[in-house]
Amino acid sequence: MKKLTFKSIRQKLWICIVGTIVLIISLIGLLQTVFLEPFYEYQKEKNVKHIQANIITSIKNNSSLPRQELLETAYQYDLCIQLFDSKGSLLYSSEEDGIRCMMHNFRHSQVLLLRDELAVSPSSSVTLTSSQNNMHTQVLFIGTRFSVKNQDFMLFTTAPLVPLKSTTDILGKQFIYILIAALIIGIIIAFLLSRSLTKPILRLNKATHSVREGNFNFILETKTDDELGELTQNFNEMVNALLQRDTVKRNLIANVSHDLRTPLTMIQGYAEAIRDLTGEHKEKRTKQLNIIIEESKRLNHLITDMLTLSQMQEGHINIKQGIFDLAKQIPYLLNQYDLLKDKGYTFEYNGPSKLNVYGDVLKINQVILNLINNAVNYTGIDKRVIITIIVLEKTAKISVMDTGSGIPDNKLAYIWDKYYKVDSSISRAISSTGIGLSIVKEILTAHQASFGTYNDAAYGAVFWFELQLA
């Protein structure tokens, strides 16, 4: 026989809600039928004992027997009250005041036996529930022993117990109708509620299948402000981030393919030219060989950067921190751009002539070079790149600024992503695949250094980071 299973969250929620309603109604019905009579007797006994305690307190507080108060109590609570002294002499009976209860049909001999039992009982109270005259009349009998000024007394009270058999029968039949009505209402409520709660979850489930298949071009509508609404909003943000990553991946393929193809094509072309045309012309051959060498270096630099970034992201970055003069490194690094200076590029340095900081000098040099390369590629028509160092209280803030159009605000969050380029159509003075800024991010993260980027209203994009002063 096949085992019944419920895989749908809507089915599970529906069953839980209906089951909870049935359980609660069943418990209420059980209390109203099975436990109603024992609970009634318990409460009746508790109330009579409380009344007895009040009577005893009143007797102790009065110099004479408070007959009027005992009479009013007997009338109010439908009680029979008798008071005996330690010798068994009757001091008061509510029958003397006109209440014809005859101790609610307790036989006189039984009263005497209970009185004798109370006299020798280690407990100060004796309780009895008994049927009298017929099986349909239940009477609660309570006797209590107490002392007033070293004199012992016994107080007896009886109270009728209302028959509840017919009441429980009526409640039992009523319970069946209530259960049927509650089931119908519960099923309807459970269906509507489960559908309302699971509908956005089912939409999210369907959307995850679309994401798994590579479809990111959709937005789920957020209809509520609760946790499900927040989950839907977070899902939309995740899909948007995945879409951005997918775009970056596609750009990666295009950029890397282009950057790899260009030097390989040039290497192949000039190698064939040397082989077929200029093998005997030394000057041309030397020029073409130099191009092959430069393109080979460029290709090797690209592959090295890709491997370096991969190792850094896997946690294989080795930081050798020490004290070095950061201000001394700037002129040394700018000497590597002499060829660009011949093409009209200018590099400005604003900062101290000496500044000792703490860090890995080789890795920090790599950071500065990558930021300068990025600024060269995106600077304005004046071809200016500005390097600034500001000494703060405990750190030095290094900024590299270009004079370009800046970075669009909606792209600032992705500028540090691997292979991301703000505009792939820009002609660059230095070849780039978008790896440089990712390497910068990994190095500065390993240094636990603060870094960021913003747009300067008077210039262009500004990339900055801080190093601890030595």
Secondary structure, DSSP 8 states (H G I E B T S, - for coil): --------HHHHHHHHHHHHHHHHHHHHHHHHHTSHHHHHHHHHHHHHHHHHHHHHHHHHH-SS--HHHHHHHHHHHT-EEEEEETT--EEEEGGGGT---HHHH--HHHHHHHHHHHHH-SSSEEEEEEE-SSTT-EEEEEEEEEEETTEEEEEEEEEEE---HHHHHHHHHHHHHHHHHHHHHHHHHHHHHHHHHHHHHHHHHHHHHHHHTT----------SSHHHHHHHHHHHHHHHHHHHHHHHHHHHHHHHHHHHHHHHHHHHHHHHHHHTSTT-HHHHHHHHHHHHHHHHHHHHHHHHHHHHHHHHTT------EEEEHHHHHHHHHGGGHHHHHTT-EEEEES-S--EEEE-HHHHHHHHHHHHHHHHHH--TT-EEEEEEEE-SSEEEEEEEE-S----GGGGGGTTSTT--S-TTS--SS---S-HHHHHHHHHHHTT--EEEEE-SSSSEEEEEEEEE-
